[in-house]
């Protein structure tokens, strides 16, 4: 079964590494984790592999016994589900994600929510059945009375939704700020959307209870929480502001 997962692994390792840590992470964590893992590798003789996907699908894989050491989730519901089953522990709040309306190609004028009012263009979102940013996108559309069901196209996770916009398969995307390139965040391309309920995008990580690398997992968790990475987290879209979080 896990032959299907292995090709998705990104390996940050050297031949001399003596231990291996496997992270299961929501796609919105990608730029943040890649920066931290690079730094971690320079300080430790530890190999780190990352499996990216939607929070819901990764949670299902952990329930099925996937050999992960740390789980990074973009939605507290999936983390709480695993906690209730005793499958993760030592859970830490990393921050709150931000939903954005994005166009890969600059618009003629500043991008705005009005751009969606009468559009016939495709709008990419992550699959709301298992992806937190897809759920947040649907909630935002509903709260703004935007009935765009015929324009929506669905991706497996939020990174793939952004890729659909980048490739031209969709004109717009309702995606995580973290997956939008830093040089594609002009006023003509990006609008950060106010959260309807920030609890949908509450990013947490926890150690998988069945890990065989408990001490290394704790080491990386502590490393990830260092204040020196706060600027990177904020740059790529994680905020400590709970906003309208309804907990």
BELDAQUI-V365972 format. One record per helix or strand of 2 or more residues. SS is the DSSP state (~ for helix, > for strand). FROM is the first residue (numbers start at 1). LEN is the number of residues. If there is no record, write none. Layout:
ss = {SS & SS}
from = {FROM & FROM}
len = {LEN & LEN}
//
This chain:
ss = {~ & > & > & ~ & > & ~ & > & ~ & > & > & ~ & > & ~ & ~ & > & ~ & > & ~ & ~ & > & ~ & > & ~ & ~}
from = {3 & 10 & 19 & 27 & 46 & 55 & 70 & 76 & 88 & 99 & 113 & 123 & 132 & 149 & 152 & 158 & 172 & 177 & 182 & 190 & 198 & 202 & 214 & 227}
len = {4 & 3 & 8 & 17 & 8 & 9 & 4 & 9 & 9 & 4 & 4 & 4 & 12 & 3 & 4 & 10 & 5 & 3 & 3 & 3 & 4 & 7 & 11 & 9}
//
